[in-house]
Amino acid sequence: MQPKMPIKKDKLDDSLDVARIFKLIFLSVMSLTVLSLAVNVYLLFSFPTPSEEAKRLIETCSTTWKLGFGAILGLIGGKTF
């Protein structure tokens, strides 16, 4: 019997793995950003005069979608390099 040769991965396989991971991360960031923006808009229209707790929640959602948008731009910009 001959010893088994280790299976070599192609560079194509590595790039496919990176593309899958990138898509997973991108879709995760995108979905959290859209969810945060939707909750923010809902809270803004639901509470014309918000309480302190609602103000903090609105501010948190506002910050979250802005950070998510920046992350999306960073992911797209990093993908081009």
Secondary structure per residue as TSV (DSSP state, phi and psi in degrees):
chain	resnum	aa	ss	phi	psi
A	1	M	-	360.0	142.6
A	2	Q	-	-92.8	144.9
A	3	P	-	-66.7	147.6
A	4	K	-	-74.0	135.4
A	5	M	-	-83.6	139.9
A	6	P	-	-65.0	142.5
A	7	I	-	-77.3	126.1
A	8	K	-	-93.1	136.4
A	9	K	-	-88.6	141.4
A	10	D	-	-77.9	160.1
A	11	K	H	-65.3	-27.9
A	12	L	H	-63.1	-40.0
A	13	D	H	-63.2	-40.6
A	14	D	H	-64.2	-40.6
A	15	S	H	-69.6	-31.5
A	16	L	H	-67.5	-38.7
A	17	D	H	-63.7	-42.0
A	18	V	H	-64.2	-41.6
A	19	A	H	-63.9	-39.5
A	20	R	H	-65.9	-43.6
A	21	I	H	-65.2	-42.5
A	22	F	H	-60.8	-44.7
A	23	K	H	-62.5	-40.1
A	24	L	H	-63.2	-46.7
A	25	I	H	-65.5	-44.0
A	26	F	H	-61.8	-45.9
A	27	L	H	-67.3	-33.6
A	28	S	H	-65.1	-47.5
A	29	V	H	-64.3	-41.6
A	30	M	H	-62.9	-44.8
A	31	S	H	-67.6	-40.1
A	32	L	H	-66.7	-35.1
A	33	T	H	-66.9	-46.5
A	34	V	H	-65.6	-40.8
A	35	L	H	-61.5	-45.0
A	36	S	H	-64.5	-40.8
A	37	L	H	-65.1	-41.6
A	38	A	H	-64.3	-42.9
A	39	V	H	-64.8	-39.6
A	40	N	H	-62.1	-46.8
A	41	V	H	-64.8	-42.4
A	42	Y	H	-59.9	-45.4
A	43	L	H	-67.0	-36.6
A	44	L	H	-64.0	-38.7
A	45	F	H	-85.1	-20.7
A	46	S	H	-81.3	-31.5
A	47	F	-	-119.0	91.5
A	48	P	S	-62.8	-36.8
A	49	T	S	-123.1	88.4
A	50	P	-	-73.8	151.6
A	51	S	-	-76.8	178.0
A	52	E	H	-62.7	-40.5
A	53	E	H	-65.3	-41.6
A	54	A	H	-67.1	-36.4
A	55	K	H	-62.5	-43.1
A	56	R	H	-65.0	-39.8
A	57	L	H	-66.8	-41.3
A	58	I	H	-62.9	-43.2
A	59	E	H	-66.1	-38.6
A	60	T	H	-64.7	-45.3
A	61	C	H	-64.6	-38.0
A	62	S	H	-63.6	-44.5
A	63	T	H	-65.0	-39.8
A	64	T	H	-64.7	-45.3
A	65	W	H	-70.8	-30.7
A	66	K	H	-67.3	-42.1
A	67	L	H	-65.5	-37.9
A	68	G	H	-63.2	-41.0
A	69	F	H	-63.4	-41.2
A	70	G	H	-64.1	-38.0
A	71	A	H	-65.9	-38.8
A	72	I	H	-63.3	-44.6
A	73	L	H	-62.4	-39.6
A	74	G	H	-65.3	-40.1
A	75	L	H	-65.5	-43.0
A	76	I	H	-66.4	-42.3
A	77	G	H	-65.7	-38.3
A	78	G	H	-71.5	-27.7
A	79	K	H	-69.5	-30.0
A	80	T	H	-74.1	-22.3
A	81	F	-	-83.2	360.0
